[in-house]
């Protein structure tokens, strides 16, 4: 969620757990840093003290201490959602802007009585205009389509994956789009257990159902079955993509009051933007209208009363002011069409290549590119369909008939240009595209299929609860970004975090399986201090994912279970003794099952090519420069 030295923040309301501590931060919520930029955040972020780590066996205490640590991190890094930390400074800065003439010299400040009267008349006229505009807005029907969202969240405990964290509540905004459906942000209903909606001027909360969540685009689709909720409701109309300096009105239910809130501004910028919640890059609208916690999921309107997007995040830093972001209707329409096509949300596709700009003439000449165009293919993801079509060293000069510039941009509207990734985001999963490429100086055209990116280390856990396997007190679980955030990068170790950040999946279904901790027992004496280490093999067989590990354990007939970790570290257990001790260990630690429910299903071996499997993960990770900066970009 950090962009440079700044932070990109979600905009839910405050949580019920933290009401007592609201004085620490003006608008308290617990965001997850944008995984792409987390390397820019202090390595000590969200770390627990030794005392807290030793006591995290208690579910309630562990979730409470984690919330305290997260809040401390928000304070220390100034990742605020509402007003800046220095409220007094912010107040005076506001009025300094309005009274900028007060700093002038006395002579220049003296004006004639006639000029003062004219100023008063002009001010009175402007005031009347503003009052009339406010009255019209107050009576506008589209305000009644905006509702307040009350969500109860129960997040998984990734360190103790067999249980949940303490529940908390948040508030946000949503709006009606017709056909009994509403839109809000995906992060507003993340890990939801209950969602309720309340209309403007109503005192009744109605239970809502979450139909779909688009994590990458941060959009969620809701519905309400109670017909009373829809009495007199008029859905919003989705408008066109706005232009620069177009007026924009943001409506929602931010903190600071219980009634609807309206703020106004203009469109400042339209470009491909990093979506903090989804770790993705999609089209975004930057505005200068105030967006505060609770505005998430609320609509942004143009002067015609049409919805031009969904408010979802802001940029906070000491060097920026009034930078908010809106999800445009093009992205919203893509989400809705995807849902209608497939009966579920499948996600935005990607090409699966790492690209480099070709601004340097010598570089273009070396690659036999005669014109000032194209982007260089640096790497191709093994799990993408383009892996069988494109090669390293190819230059992409054309995407479905659209020429790609040497800066990695393509024409956008009449006089603008935008990042090449924008064209890919207009496609749907499974779509076929034609690429014009230059390979060794020869122009050619190739076809490939677009599909969502396969992440080796996921940014979100599908199904809500992480998978786990306990073998004689050894707790195994897949590595994920939420687990890294919960444990903190320092505790995970630099080598493991580097793999999570920069390694690519070599085949679909691949996971980095780690030993998260050891539940002390006689059977595992000598291994109690192990934790957060990647397991590579079991009895000489490479581990593909957590389900494969469970299968290897279940099918093992040898006397010993030999786990091989990085740096040739070994853990050896007697198989029969380990099996006998499992029941006692589960009882001592109050764990309901030795494995998660998904691992109880039969394991299906769908891997045909084992050459990629029989290699250590991370042999050729993506370098630190290949995250999308300094002329490099993913597509």
N, C-alpha and C positions, 0 to 999 in steps of 0.2 A: 504494500500500500504506500510505499514511499516512492516518490519520483524525484530523483536527484537527492537533495537534502530535505525535500518536502515530504509530506505524507498525504496519501489519498485515503479518505475516510468514508465509511458507510454512515448512514444517517438514520439509524433507528433511534427510538426514544430510550431513556434511561431504564435500567433494569431494576426490578423490585428488590433484588438482593443488595443493591448499592445505594438505596435511598438514604440510609443513615450516613453514608460517606459522600453524599453529593457535594459537600462543601469543598472536597479535595479538587474536583474538576467540575467546571460549570455544567457540562453535559457529558455524563459518564456512560460509556459503553465499551465493550471489549472487542476491538477489531482484530482480525487476523492480518498480519502484514502481507502485502502482495508478494507471493513467492518469488517472482522474477527479480524483485528488488530487495529481498530480505538481506542480501549480503551487505547492503549499505547501512543496515541497522546494527547497533552495538551487539557484539557477540554475547554479552551478558544479559540480553533482553529476556525477560520472563523466567530467569533462573530462580530456583528455590534455594534457600539456605540448607545446610546439612541437616538441621533439625527438622525442617519441613519435609525434606526428602525421606528421612527415616520414618516419619509419621504418615506418609501418604498411603499406607495400607488401609486407612479409614477413608471411606468414600466421601463422607460429608466434609471431613477436615481437609481432604486433598483438594476437593473442588473449591472450598472456601479460600484456601491458601493460594491456589492458582489464580483466583479472581483478584486477590490482593496483589499478587505479583504482576498480573497484567495491568492493573490500574496504576501501580507504581511505574511500570514501563511507559504507560501513556503519559504520565506526568513528566518523567525524566527526559523523554524525547519530544515533548510538546506535540504529541499527536492528538490534537483536540478536535472535537466535533462542532462545538458551538463557538462562543466568543474566545478571543485570545486569553492567555493565562493572566495577563495584566489587565484586569477589567477597567481600572482607572485610566490607564494609558489609552485603552481602546475608546473610552468615553471622550477623552479630550481630543483624540485624533479625529473623531467624528465631527466634533464641533469646530476644530481648527479648520477643517475643510469648508464648513459653512460660513465661518467668519474670517476668511483669509485676508480681508482688508484691514483687520485690526492691527496687523504688524507693520503697516505702512507708517511713514512719518506723519507728524501732526499736520503739516502743511498740505500734504497730498490728501489727508483724510478729511479736510474741511471742504464742504460742498455748499453750494448756494441753496437757499430755502426753496427756490423753484424746482431745482433738481430733486430735492428731498421729497417734495409733493408728488412729482412725477413717479419717483420710485415707489411711493406708497400706493399710488393708483395702479401701477403695474403689478405690485404685489397683491393687491386686493383682487385684481382681475384674475391673476394666476390662481389665487386661493379659491375663487368661485369655480374656476374650471376644474380644479382638483376635487372640490367637493361634489360637483356634478358627476365627474368620472367615478368617484367612489360610490355615489348613490346608484349609478347604473350597474357597477360591478356587484354591489350588494344584492341587487335584484336579478342578477344574471342566473339563468336556469342551470347553466353548466356547473355552477358551484354545488348544486344538490347531488351531482353524480359522483362527487368526491367523498369518500367515507374514511373513517378512522379504523385502523387495524390494531387489535389487541391479540398478541401472540404469546403463548406459553411454550418455552423451549426446554428440552431436556437433551443435552449433548452427551455423546458417548465419553467415557473415560478411556482415553487411548493408552494410558499407562497401565490401567487395570481393565482390560477390554471386556471383561465379563460383566461389567456393571456400568451404570450411568452416573453422570455428574448431578449435582444439585440443580433443580429446575430454577429458571428465572423467567421474567416476563419483559416484554418490550412493546413499544407502540410504533406505528408507522402509518402510512397512508395508502389508499387504493382508489381506483375509479372504475365506473361501469363502462363496458364497451358493447353491451347488447347481448341478446341470446342467453340471458341469465348468467353472464360471466363478468368477472372483474380482473383487472391487472394490478400487480404490485411488484416489488422487488423480490428476487429469490432470497436475498439475505435477510429479508424481513420475516420469512417463515422457515428459516433454516433450523433443522432439528425440531420441528414443531411437534407438539403433542395436542395443542388446541389452538384454533384460530377463530376469533370472533370479530364481527364488523358492526359498526354503529354509524348510522346515517346522520347527516347534519340536521339538527333540530329534533332528533329523536332520543329517547332515553332508554331504548331497548337495544341490547346487543344480540346479534344473530350469529349462530355457529356457521362457519364457512368450511368448505371442502377444498383442499388443494388438488387441482387436476393435473398440473404439470409444473415442473421447476426447471428453468433453463439456467444452469449454474454459470455457463460461459458468458451468457448475455445478461445475467442478473435480472431475469424476469420470471414471475410466477403467475399462473392462471388459477383463479379462484372461482367458486360458484356457491350460491346460497339457495337452498331448496325451499325455504320458507317464503311463501308467496307474499306475505305482508311486507317483507323487505323491499319488494319491487313495486309497491303501490305508488303510482305517480312518478316513477323513475324515468328519466330520459338519458339514454346512453350518450357518451361523447363521440364526436366525429373525429377520426384521425385525419390530420391535415398533411400537407406536403412538407418536404424538407425546407426549413427557412433559409434566408440569406443573411449575410453579415449585416449587423446593425438593425435587424428586424426586432421589434418589441416582443418581449416574452413575459408572461405572467406565471409564476409558480404558485400552486395552490396545494395545501396540505394541512397536516395537524402536527406541527413541530412543538418542541418543548416550550414552556413559557405560558401556556394557557390550554384550555380544554376545547375552545371553539376553533373554527376554521381560520387559517392564516393565508394572507395573500401578499406576495412580494413581486416587484416589477424590476425589469432590467432589459438588456438587449443581448442579442447573439454576438458573442465575441470571436468565436472561432469554430470551424467545422473541420474535423480531421479524424484520422484513425487514432483512437485513444486506448490507453491501457485500462481495462476493467479490473478493478481491485479484487472483487469477489471471485471472478471467474478465471483469473490469470490468463486473460485472452485480450486480443487487440481487435476492436471493432469500431465502426463509425461512432463518433460521439459529438455532442454539441456542447461547447463551452459557453457559459452565460455569466453575467455579473450580478444577476438577481440573488438576493440572500437565500441560501439553502441551509437549513439547520437540522439537528437531530429530530426525527419524526417526519420530515419531509419525504423520506425514502418511499418510493412507490406512488407519490403524488404526481399529477399531470402538470405539464407546462403548456400554456395556451399562447396562440398568436392573437392579433387584434380582432380576428373574425370569430373568436371563441372556439377555434379548432384545436385539438390536442396535437402538439408537435413533438411530444416525447414524454419520458418518465424521469423525474429527478432521482439520482441514485448515489452520487458521491461528490466530495469537495476536495480541493487541494489546500492543505494547510502548511504554512511555513512562515518564518519571520519576514520573508522577502515578498510575500504575495498577499493579495487581498481580493475577496469577492471572486474567487474562481470556483464555480460550480459546474457540474456536468449533468447532461440530460441524455438519456437513451433515445435516439431519434426514431421516428415512426417507421423508417425503413427496416431497422432491426426488429422493432415490435412486430411488423407485418411478417417478417421472415419467421419469427418465433411462432406466430399464430398459424401460418401456412404449414409449417413443419408439423405442428400438432394435428392439424386437420388431415394432412396427407397420411400420417402414420398412426394416428390414434394415440400417440405419445410424442414426447420431444426427443429428437435424436441428436441435436447439436449442430453447430456450425462446422463445416468441413475445413480441411487444410490441404495444401499441396504436399507438405512433408519434406521441405527442402530448406537448407540454410543458404542464404543468398548474400552476395557482396556487391556493392555498388561499383560501377565502372566509370568513375569520373576521370581517372588518370588516363591520358592519351597513350602513354607507353604500355599500360596494362591492356588497353583495348587492342593496340597494335600487336602485342605478343599473342593475344588470343585470336588474332585474325578477324577482328571486328572492325570493319571499315567505316561504319557510321557511328554517330554519337548516341548509342542506344544500348539497351540490354542490361541484365544483371547476371553475375557469375554464380553458378551452382557450386557452393562449397562442400556441402554434404547432403546426402539423401537419407532420410530415416528408413531403417530396414523394415519397419512395419507399414510403410506407406505403399500405395499402389505405384507411385512414381519410381520406386526403387528398381522396378523392372524396365523402366522406360528411360529415365534420365541417368546421366553419369556425372561424376565430379569433373569439372572443367567445361561443362556445357554452358552456353550463354542463352538465357531466355530473352527473346526479343519481342515476342508476341503472345498474348493470352486471349484466345477466342476472338481473334481479329483486332484486338486493341494493342497498339504498340506500347512497349514498356521502355521508359527513359533510363538513362544511365544512372540516375539517382534513385532508381527503384520506384518511380512514380508513374502514374497514368493520367490521362485527361479526366477531369471531373467537372461536370457542367460546362459552361461556356468558356470561362477564362481562368479556371482553377486547375490545380493538379493535386493528386492525393496518392497515398502509399499503395503500392501494387497489391497488398493484402486485401484492399477494399474489393477488388474484383472477385477474389476467391470467396469473400464473405457473402457475396450476392448469390452464390450457388448453394445447392442443397446436397446433403449427404447422398452419395451414389451417383451424382451427376458426372457426365463425361465432358472433358474439355480438350480443346486442341491447343497445343503449344507450338509456337514457332521458335526453333532453337538454331544456334550455330555450333557445330561440333567439328573441331579441327578445321575451321574455315569454311565448312560446307553448310549451307542452309538446308534445313529439313523441318518437317512437321510430324509431331507425334501425338498420340492420344493417351490420356490417363484418366483414372477415376478419382474423384475427391471423396475423402472420408474423414471423420473426426480424428484428431491426433490421439495416439496411444501413449499415455504417460507411464514411464517406468515407476515413478513415485507419484501417486495421485495427489491432487490438491484437495479433493473431497472424497469421502468414502460413500460409495453407492450402497443403499440399503440401510444406512445409518450406523450400524454397529460394526466395528472392525473384527476381522477374523483372528482367531488365536488357537494355539495348540499347546497343551501342557503335558510334558513328558517327564515324569519323576521330579516335578518341581521346576523344570526348565520351561519358561514361558516364551513361546515363539509367536511372532506376529509380523505382518508385512510392514515395511517402512512406508510412512506416509507423511505428507507435510503437516497435518494436524498433530501427529505424534512428535515430530521435530519441534514444533512450536510449544507443545506441552512440556516436553522434557528439557527444552532449550538447546540451542546448537552446541554450546560448550560441553554439555553433558553427553551429547550424541557423539562427539569426536569429529575432528576436522575431516578425516578421510571419509567417513560415512556421509557427512553432510555434502562433501564435494561430489560424491557419487550421486546423491539425491539431486543435486543442482544440475549437473552437467552430463550425466550418462544418458544414453538413449536405449530404449527397449529394443532388443534384438529380435524378438518374436512376440506375437500377441499372447497375452496371459502371463508374461514374465513379471516377477516381483523380486524385490530385495527382501529376503526373510532375515529377521534379526532375532537374537536372544535378548529380550527386553530386560529380564530380571530372572533371578533364581530364588524360588521359595525354599528356604533352608529346611533340610531334612537329613537324616542319617544317610540316605541313599545318594545324596549329592554333596557329601563332605568334600571340601576343597574347591568347590565351584561357586560358593555362595556370593563371592564378590564380583562375579561376572555380570555384565549388563551392557546393552546397546552394542552388541557385536554381531556382525553378519555371519550367518552359517552358510557354508558353501556346499558341503557334501555330507551325505549320510552313508556310511559303509562304502565309500568310494564313488557313489553316484551323485552327480550334480543335481542340486535342488532348483527346480524351475519356479515354483511358487509355494505358498503355504499349503495348498491342497495336495500338491505333489509330495511335500514333506510328510503330511499325515498318511498318505498312501504308502510311502516307503516304510514308515514306522509300523503300520498295520500289517504289511506284507513281509516284514523281516522275520526270518527263521534262524538267524545267527545267534550265537551266544551273547554277543556284545552289540550294543548300539554305539557306533563310533561317529561322533559329530566332528567335522573338520571346519574350523573357523579361519579367518584371515591370519596371515603370518604363521600358518601351520600349527595353530593352537588346537589341541585335541581335548575333547570331553568324551570319556568312555563310561558307559553304564552297562551293568548286567541286565539283559532284556527282561528276564523273568522277575528279578528283584525289583526292577523299575516299575513293572506292571503291577506288582503286588503293593508297592508303596503309594501308588497314585490315589487310591481311595482314601487313605489316611491323610494325605497331603491336602486333598480337596476339602475334607472335613475340617481340618485344622485351620484352614484359611477362609472357610465359608464360601467356597467357590461351587456354583451349582453343577458345572460340567467341565470335563477335561478339554473340551473343544467347543468352538462356536457351532451353531446349527448348520451353517453352510458346509462345514467340513464333514458332516454326517452323511452327505450325499455321496454316491459312488464316484470315484475319480475316473474321468475319461481322458485317455491319452490321445490327444489330437495332434501331437507333434510328429511331423514326418521327417523334417530335416533336423537331425540331432547335432550337426556340426556347429551350429550357433549356440546350442545349449551347452555343449561341452567346452565352454570357455568361461573364465572368470568375468563376472559383471564389472564393467568399468575399465576394460583394457584400453579403450580409446575414447575417453570421455570428451564431451564438448568442452572446449577451452573457456576460460573466464571471459574472453572477449566475445564469445559467440552467443551473447544473450540478446542481441538486438541493438547494440550501440555501435558507434564508431564505424558506420558504413556497413554493418552486418545486420541482417534481419531474417527472421523466420517467415515462411509463407506456407 
